[in-house]
Amino acid sequence: MGMSSYVMDLEESFWNQVDEIVREADEIEVAEYKAIKLAKDKWLVPHLDESQIKEGVWVAVNEIWGNI
């Protein structure tokens, strides 16, 4: 496995965890906070800044809750 594959796997794992955070959160701000905390605590996606993570949370919200 090359380094880029490893990084991509970490990022995929992070976004899967963000999806779960969004499903469990009662408020978007809580989901954003938890996603940013996960990123900082676990260093899964050091190449993403907070605004990119918040945008990703909104994408997850739209995908998960948009079809209801």
FITITI-419152 format. One record per residue: residue number from 1; residue in one letter; x, y, z of N, C-alpha, C, O in turn. Coordinates in pm, 1 decimal, decimal comma. Layout:
! FITITI-419152
- n/res/nX/nY/nZ/caX/caY/caZ/cX/cY/cZ/oX/oY/oZ
- NUM/A/X/Y/Z/X/Y/Z/X/Y/Z/X/Y/Z
...
This chain:
! FITITI-419152
- n/res/nX/nY/nZ/caX/caY/caZ/cX/cY/cZ/oX/oY/oZ
- 1/M/86,4/-117,2/0,0/0,0/0,0/0,0/90,3/122,5/0,0/178,9/135,4/84,4
- 2/G/67,2/211,9/-94,7/144,1/334,8/-103,2/95,9/436,9/-1,5/-10,4/421,0/58,4
- 3/M/173,9/540,3/17,0/140,5/644,6/113,3/10,2/714,4/78,0/-70,3/743,7/166,4
- 4/S/-11,7/741,6/-51,8/-135,0/810,6/-90,2/-256,8/723,9/-62,0/-361,7/775,9/-24,0
- 5/S/-245,2/594,6/-79,7/-354,6/503,1/-48,5/-384,2/504,5/101,5/-500,1/502,6/142,8
- 6/Y/-279,8/507,6/181,3/-294,4/513,2/326,8/-367,8/640,3/369,5/-458,0/635,6/453,1
- 7/V/-328,6/753,2/311,7/-392,1/881,9/343,7/-538,8/880,1/301,5/-625,7/928,1/374,3
- 8/M/-565,1/825,3/185,4/-702,6/817,7/137,0/-787,6/728,0/227,0/-904,1/758,5/252,5
- 9/D/-730,8/618,9/274,4/-802,7/529,7/366,2/-834,6/601,0/497,3/-943,9/585,5/551,7
- 10/L/-739,5/678,7/547,8/-763,0/755,0/671,1/-873,8/857,2/650,9/-959,5/874,7/737,5
- 11/E/-871,9/924,6/536,5/-973,8/1024,9/509,6/-1111,4/959,3/495,6/-1210,6/1012,3/545,5
- 12/E/-1117,6/846,2/429,1/-1245,0/775,0/416,5/-1297,3/732,4/553,9/-1416,6/744,2/581,9
- 13/S/-1208,3/683,5/638,1/-1247,0/646,5/774,3/-1300,1/766,5/850,7/-1399,3/756,0/922,8
- 14/F/-1234,0/880,7/835,1/-1278,0/1002,8/901,8/-1418,9/1041,0/857,9/-1504,4/1067,8/942,3
- 15/W/-1444,4/1043,9/726,3/-1575,9/1085,6/677,7/-1684,2/985,6/716,5/-1798,9/1024,8/737,8
- 16/N/-1650,3/857,8/725,9/-1746,6/759,2/775,8/-1783,6/788,0/921,0/-1899,4/774,4/960,4
- 17/Q/-1684,6/827,6/999,6/-1710,2/863,6/1139,2/-1792,2/992,6/1147,7/-1876,8/1006,5/1236,0
- 18/V/-1767,6/1085,7/1057,4/-1845,6/1209,7/1053,3/-1991,4/1177,8/1020,8/-2082,2/1236,1/1080,1
- 19/D/-2014,3/1086,6/927,8/-2151,7/1045,6/897,0/-2222,5/995,9/1023,0/-2338,5/1029,6/1046,9
- 20/E/-2153,7/917,2/1101,9/-2212,6/865,7/1226,0/-2237,6/979,1/1325,7/-2340,2/980,6/1393,7
- 21/I/-2145,3/1072,5/1334,4/-2162,8/1188,8/1422,2/-2287,1/1266,4/1380,8/-2366,1/1306,8/1466,0
- 22/V/-2304,8/1287,4/1251,9/-2421,4/1361,7/1201,2/-2550,6/1287,9/1235,7/-2648,5/1350,1/1276,8
- 23/R/-2551,3/1157,0/1219,3/-2672,1/1078,5/1251,6/-2710,9/1091,8/1398,8/-2829,3/1092,2/1432,5
- 24/E/-2611,6/1102,5/1485,4/-2637,3/1104,8/1629,4/-2659,6/1245,4/1685,3/-2715,7/1260,0/1793,9
- 25/A/-2617,0/1347,8/1613,5/-2623,6/1485,1/1665,5/-2764,1/1542,7/1652,5/-2834,8/1517,6/1554,9
- 26/D/-2802,5/1620,1/1752,8/-2931,4/1688,5/1751,1/-2922,8/1824,1/1681,8/-3023,6/1878,1/1636,2
- 27/E/-2802,1/1878,2/1674,4/-2782,0/2010,5/1613,9/-2658,2/2007,1/1525,6/-2561,3/1936,9/1554,6
- 28/I/-2663,0/2083,9/1417,7/-2551,2/2088,2/1323,9/-2424,1/2140,1/1390,6/-2314,2/2094,9/1358,5
- 29/E/-2438,7/2234,3/1482,7/-2322,0/2290,2/1550,7/-2251,8/2183,9/1634,5/-2129,1/2183,6/1645,0
- 30/V/-2329,0/2094,6/1693,4/-2272,0/1985,2/1772,6/-2194,5/1891,5/1680,2/-2084,0/1848,5/1713,3
- 31/A/-2252,2/1860,1/1565,3/-2184,7/1773,2/1469,0/-2054,6/1837,1/1420,1/-1952,2/1769,7/1408,7
- 32/E/-2059,0/1966,3/1391,6/-1937,8/2036,0/1347,2/-1830,3/2030,5/1455,0/-1714,6/1999,5/1426,7
- 33/Y/-1869,0/2060,7/1578,3/-1773,1/2059,3/1689,3/-1709,7/1920,9/1705,1/-1587,9/1908,9/1718,3
- 34/K/-1793,1/1816,8/1703,6/-1741,9/1681,1/1722,8/-1653,6/1636,8/1606,7/-1553,7/1568,0/1627,9
- 35/A/-1688,8/1675,2/1485,3/-1607,6/1639,3/1369,3/-1471,0/1708,0/1375,8/-1368,5/1645,6/1348,4
- 36/I/-1469,7/1834,7/1411,7/-1342,7/1907,7/1424,0/-1259,2/1848,4/1536,6/-1138,0/1832,3/1522,0
- 37/K/-1322,1/1816,3/1647,6/-1250,9/1755,8/1759,7/-1190,7/1621,6/1718,5/-1075,4/1592,7/1750,3
- 38/L/-1268,6/1539,8/1647,8/-1218,3/1411,2/1599,8/-1096,7/1431,5/1510,7/-996,8/1360,8/1524,1
- 39/A/-1104,8/1526,6/1421,0/-993,6/1552,9/1329,2/-868,1/1595,6/1404,3/-757,8/1552,6/1370,7
- 40/K/-884,5/1679,6/1505,4/-769,2/1728,4/1580,8/-713,5/1622,2/1675,3/-592,0/1608,3/1689,3
- 41/D/-802,7/1547,7/1740,0/-758,6/1447,7/1837,6/-690,8/1327,6/1771,8/-591,5/1276,0/1823,1
- 42/K/-744,1/1284,0/1659,2/-694,7/1162,1/1595,2/-595,0/1187,7/1482,2/-528,1/1094,9/1436,7
- 43/W/-584,6/1311,0/1437,3/-494,5/1346,9/1327,1/-518,9/1260,0/1203,8/-424,3/1220,5/1135,5
- 44/L/-644,7/1230,7/1175,8/-678,0/1150,2/1059,0/-667,7/1230,7/929,8/-632,8/1177,1/824,6
- 45/V/-698,4/1360,1/939,1/-701,9/1444,8/819,2/-631,2/1578,0/845,2/-694,9/1683,3/841,9
- 46/P/-501,3/1574,3/871,0/-431,1/1699,7/901,7/-428,5/1797,8/784,8/-398,7/1915,7/804,0
- 47/H/-459,1/1751,0/664,7/-458,3/1837,3/546,6/-588,5/1915,3/529,9/-597,9/2001,1/442,1
- 48/L/-689,1/1886,7/613,0/-816,3/1959,0/606,1/-822,1/2064,3/716,0/-785,0/2037,6/830,3
- 49/D/-868,9/2184,5/681,3/-885,8/2287,4/783,7/-1030,7/2283,5/834,7/-1113,8/2208,7/783,4
- 50/E/-1058,6/2364,4/935,2/-1190,3/2361,9/998,9/-1302,8/2393,6/901,6/-1409,3/2332,3/909,0
- 51/S/-1281,6/2487,1/811,6/-1388,5/2522,2/717,1/-1418,6/2405,9/622,9/-1534,3/2384,6/586,6
- 52/Q/-1317,2/2330,9/582,9/-1339,1/2214,5/497,3/-1415,0/2105,2/572,1/-1499,6/2036,5/514,7
- 53/I/-1384,3/2089,9/699,6/-1453,7/1989,7/780,4/-1599,2/2030,4/800,0/-1688,9/1946,8/788,5
- 54/K/-1623,8/2158,5/829,6/-1761,9/2205,9/844,4/-1839,9/2186,6/714,5/-1956,4/2146,9/717,4
- 55/E/-1777,3/2214,3/602,5/-1842,7/2194,1/473,2/-1876,8/2046,0/453,9/-1984,4/2012,3/404,5
- 56/G/-1785,0/1959,1/492,9/-1810,0/1815,5/484,2/-1923,5/1770,1/574,2/-1998,7/1679,3/538,8
- 57/V/-1936,1/1832,8/689,9/-2047,7/1802,3/780,1/-2179,1/1839,7/712,1/-2275,8/1763,7/717,3
- 58/W/-2182,9/1955,3/649,1/-2304,3/1999,0/579,4/-2338,5/1905,2/464,4/-2455,9/1877,1/440,0
- 59/V/-2237,7/1856,9/394,4/-2261,1/1758,7/287,1/-2324,5/1633,3/346,0/-2420,8/1579,9/291,0
- 60/A/-2270,0/1586,7/458,2/-2325,2/1468,2/524,1/-2467,9/1491,4/570,6/-2553,3/1403,8/556,9
- 61/V/-2493,9/1609,8/625,7/-2631,3/1643,2/670,0/-2726,2/1634,8/551,9/-2832,5/1573,4/561,1
- 62/N/-2688,1/1696,0/441,7/-2775,0/1695,1/323,0/-2795,7/1553,9/269,2/-2906,1/1519,8/226,9
- 63/E/-2691,4/1471,7/270,3/-2704,0/1336,1/220,0/-2787,8/1248,8/312,7/-2869,5/1168,7/267,2
- 64/I/-2766,7/1265,1/442,9/-2834,5/1179,1/539,6/-2976,5/1224,4/567,2/-3069,1/1143,3/566,4
- 65/W/-2994,2/1353,2/591,6/-3124,3/1403,3/632,9/-3204,0/1467,6/519,3/-3322,6/1496,3/535,4
- 66/G/-3140,5/1489,9/406,5/-3206,9/1555,3/295,4/-3313,6/1471,6/227,4/-3399,4/1525,9/157,8
- 67/N/-3309,9/1342,7/245,9/-3403,9/1253,1/179,2/-3523,8/1218,1/264,6/-3602,5/1130,7/228,3
- 68/I/-3538,7/1284,7/376,9/-3649,6/1251,8/467,6/-3773,4/1330,3/428,9/-3877,6/1316,8/493,0
